[in-house]
Amino acid sequence: MRVDEVIVVGGGIAGCATAYYLARDGVAVTLVEQAGLSGLASSANAGSLHAQIPHDPFRNLGPEWAQNYAQAIPFYMASLDIWRTLEAELGTDLEIGFGGGLLVGATEAEMAEIAAKAQVERAAGLPMELLDSRSLREHAPYLSESLIGGALCPIEGKANPMLVAPAFARAAQAAGAQIASYSGPAALRREAGAYTVTTDTGRYTADRIVIAAGSASGALTQSLGVTLGVQAFPIQVSVTEPAAPLIKHLVYSAGEKLTMKQTRAGSILIGGGWSARVDAEGRPVVDVENLAQNLSLARAAVPAIGGLKLVRSWAAFVNGTDDWLPILGELPGAPGVFLNYVPWMGFTGGPAAARAIASMVQGKAPPMAAPFDAFRPRAG
Ligand SMILES: Cc1cc2nc3c(=O)[nH]c(=O)nc-3n(C[C@H](O)[C@H](O)[C@H](O)COP(=O)(O)OP(=O)(O)OC[C@H]3O[C@@H](n4cnc5c(N)ncnc54)[C@H](O)[C@@H]3O)c2cc1C
């Protein structure tokens, strides 16, 4: 019988990448996933690689929130460093591109908010270049004339979310990890100095567990008596038919919620965190009114997309926290159980979070400069 040193629960980017880094370090690890690998947020997301403070909460939650959130900037920058060499490391194309992130404004008030946000970001070490109307047009001639300026974060980019967690899983298996997908939901129990993980297909015992179950992580920590402020929100994204190369950047609006980018295949992904609905069975479904608003903002920002057909819109639960900070580390009161939970931008933060958690599980400090103490799980 195989004796695992670590069991990872959850097969999204958080779990697959954690299994990879553990296996690469020579740790015997098994990942259990209730359904197919990367079936939820890790494939359904918009593929943006962010480092800047998200504009919507910056506007709505205020300067104190932004100062607190800015602690996460070095963490996302460390993750982007990993993304830069990830294709070489995993030996596969992930459609990663670093065209830069462009936050654009249409009014003087929006430009003032952009400048205020850039000041906080620069103080945290993030490169942000303010652009007037002329330089905005030089960088991004595809943008509407109604936009009067913006800020460029040159290190931001995009990747294809459907490729990434499966690539981590393949590399984890190649390094010796066991992956048990379609296992049904795992239940956790503490028993005589170790933990048991029971699924429909197996029973595992280990003294170290990593919970990487996205928005379902709260139920698992709760089963060990630890309540954390993890949340789930239904949001939606859309994609157009392919077009000739047009949008080079990851575009954000400082007005209403909007993000846009062009994929390698040429289609335009349109999102920004618009809410979806939840149906009677508890499944996320597209809210058509919000879709219409999202599309009309996209068309106002980049008029040339007006002639494109929309191919698909979809909805999924994104994992959140009140303060938007990651929760990474050992659970209070459950020694040996680690949580890998990056809210809202868990695709971007996935590689750094997984690398950090794999180190913590082995009793080592994470090999990147980020304030992990601020991210420690605290019972709520
Ligand atoms: C529409 C949308 C757009 C987004 N856009 C972006 C973006 O552009 N950029 C960005 O950085 N982030 C984005 N995000 C956020 C990002 O996708 C998530 O933060 C990230 O994917 C979370 O990864 P995860 O592995 O923690 O969770 P998930 O991908 O949700 O994976 C958790 C896994 O755990 C499994 N699981 C749960 N409970 C159990 C159990 N008891 N037993 C076994 N398995 C279990 C689930 O089946 C699932 O496969 C977006 C999210 C959404 C929904």
The ligand as an SDF file (V2000), in Angstrom:
LIG
                    3D

 53 58  0  0  0  0  0  0  0  0999 V2000
  -16.0800   33.6810  -14.5470 C   0  0  0  0  0  0  0  0  0  0  0  0
  -14.7840   33.8050  -13.8140 C   0  0  0  0  0  0  0  0  0  0  0  0
  -13.7760   34.6300  -14.3260 C   0  0  0  0  0  0  0  0  0  0  0  0
  -12.5450   34.7370  -13.6510 C   0  0  0  0  0  0  0  0  0  0  0  0
  -11.5360   35.4470  -14.2410 N   0  0  0  0  0  0  0  0  0  0  0  0
  -10.2990   35.4120  -13.6890 C   0  0  0  0  0  0  0  0  0  0  0  0
   -9.2010   36.0160  -14.3790 C   0  0  0  0  0  0  0  0  0  0  0  0
   -9.3480   36.5200  -15.4870 O   0  0  0  0  0  0  0  0  0  0  0  0
   -7.9760   35.9800  -13.7750 N   0  0  0  0  0  0  0  0  0  0  0  0
   -7.7770   35.4090  -12.5420 C   0  0  0  0  0  0  0  0  0  0  0  0
   -6.6610   35.4490  -12.0420 O   0  0  0  0  0  0  0  0  0  0  0  0
   -8.7960   34.7730  -11.8990 N   0  0  0  0  0  0  0  0  0  0  0  0
  -10.0350   34.7640  -12.4420 C   0  0  0  0  0  0  0  0  0  0  0  0
  -11.0720   34.1300  -11.8200 N   0  0  0  0  0  0  0  0  0  0  0  0
  -10.8300   33.4850  -10.5130 C   0  0  0  0  0  0  0  0  0  0  0  0
  -10.1370   32.1430  -10.6600 C   0  0  0  0  0  0  0  0  0  0  0  0
  -10.6830   31.4000  -11.7170 O   0  0  0  0  0  0  0  0  0  0  0  0
  -10.2540   31.3570   -9.3560 C   0  0  0  0  0  0  0  0  0  0  0  0
   -9.8610   32.1740   -8.2670 O   0  0  0  0  0  0  0  0  0  0  0  0
   -9.3630   30.1050   -9.3860 C   0  0  0  0  0  0  0  0  0  0  0  0
   -9.6080   29.3500  -10.5400 O   0  0  0  0  0  0  0  0  0  0  0  0
   -9.5940   29.2570   -8.1500 C   0  0  0  0  0  0  0  0  0  0  0  0
   -8.9020   28.0500   -8.3450 O   0  0  0  0  0  0  0  0  0  0  0  0
   -9.0510   26.8480   -7.3330 P   0  0  0  0  0  0  0  0  0  0  0  0
   -8.2430   25.7320   -7.8370 O   0  0  0  0  0  0  0  0  0  0  0  0
   -8.8100   27.3520   -5.9560 O   0  0  0  0  0  0  0  0  0  0  0  0
  -10.6310   26.5200   -7.3620 O   0  0  0  0  0  0  0  0  0  0  0  0
  -11.5040   25.7270   -8.4590 P   0  0  0  0  0  0  0  0  0  0  0  0
  -11.0570   25.9690   -9.8290 O   0  0  0  0  0  0  0  0  0  0  0  0
  -12.9210   26.0610   -8.1010 O   0  0  0  0  0  0  0  0  0  0  0  0
  -11.2030   24.2220   -8.1280 O   0  0  0  0  0  0  0  0  0  0  0  0
  -11.6260   23.6280   -6.9210 C   0  0  0  0  0  0  0  0  0  0  0  0
  -11.8020   22.1410   -7.2010 C   0  0  0  0  0  0  0  0  0  0  0  0
  -12.0590   21.4910   -5.9700 O   0  0  0  0  0  0  0  0  0  0  0  0
  -13.0190   20.4650   -6.2010 C   0  0  0  0  0  0  0  0  0  0  0  0
  -13.6800   20.1740   -4.9380 N   0  0  0  0  0  0  0  0  0  0  0  0
  -14.4430   20.9920   -4.1780 C   0  0  0  0  0  0  0  0  0  0  0  0
  -14.8510   20.3540   -3.0630 N   0  0  0  0  0  0  0  0  0  0  0  0
  -14.3300   19.1100   -3.1120 C   0  0  0  0  0  0  0  0  0  0  0  0
  -14.3950   17.9780   -2.2410 C   0  0  0  0  0  0  0  0  0  0  0  0
  -15.0580   17.9890   -1.0660 N   0  0  0  0  0  0  0  0  0  0  0  0
  -13.7390   16.8520   -2.6350 N   0  0  0  0  0  0  0  0  0  0  0  0
  -13.0480   16.7940   -3.8010 C   0  0  0  0  0  0  0  0  0  0  0  0
  -12.9550   17.8310   -4.6500 N   0  0  0  0  0  0  0  0  0  0  0  0
  -13.5840   18.9820   -4.3010 C   0  0  0  0  0  0  0  0  0  0  0  0
  -13.9580   21.0870   -7.2330 C   0  0  0  0  0  0  0  0  0  0  0  0
  -14.6750   20.0790   -7.9430 O   0  0  0  0  0  0  0  0  0  0  0  0
  -12.9840   21.8490   -8.1170 C   0  0  0  0  0  0  0  0  0  0  0  0
  -12.5260   21.0990   -9.2130 O   0  0  0  0  0  0  0  0  0  0  0  0
  -12.3340   34.0350  -12.4390 C   0  0  0  0  0  0  0  0  0  0  0  0
  -13.3430   33.2060  -11.9240 C   0  0  0  0  0  0  0  0  0  0  0  0
  -14.5520   33.0860  -12.6060 C   0  0  0  0  0  0  0  0  0  0  0  0
  -15.6160   32.1850  -12.0550 C   0  0  0  0  0  0  0  0  0  0  0  0
  1  2  1  0
  2  3  1  0
  2 52  2  0
  3  4  2  0
  4  5  1  0
  4 50  1  0
  5  6  2  0
  6  7  1  0
  6 13  1  0
  7  8  2  0
  7  9  1  0
  9 10  1  0
 10 11  2  0
 10 12  1  0
 12 13  2  0
 13 14  1  0
 14 15  1  0
 14 50  1  0
 15 16  1  0
 16 17  1  0
 16 18  1  0
 18 19  1  0
 18 20  1  0
 20 21  1  0
 20 22  1  0
 22 23  1  0
 23 24  1  0
 24 25  2  0
 24 26  1  0
 24 27  1  0
 27 28  1  0
 28 29  2  0
 28 30  1  0
 28 31  1  0
 31 32  1  0
 32 33  1  0
 33 34  1  0
 33 48  1  0
 34 35  1  0
 35 36  1  0
 35 46  1  0
 36 37  1  0
 36 45  1  0
 37 38  2  0
 38 39  1  0
 39 40  1  0
 39 45  2  0
 40 41  1  0
 40 42  2  0
 42 43  1  0
 43 44  2  0
 44 45  1  0
 46 47  1  0
 46 48  1  0
 48 49  1  0
 50 51  2  0
 51 52  1  0
 52 53  1  0
M  END
$$$$
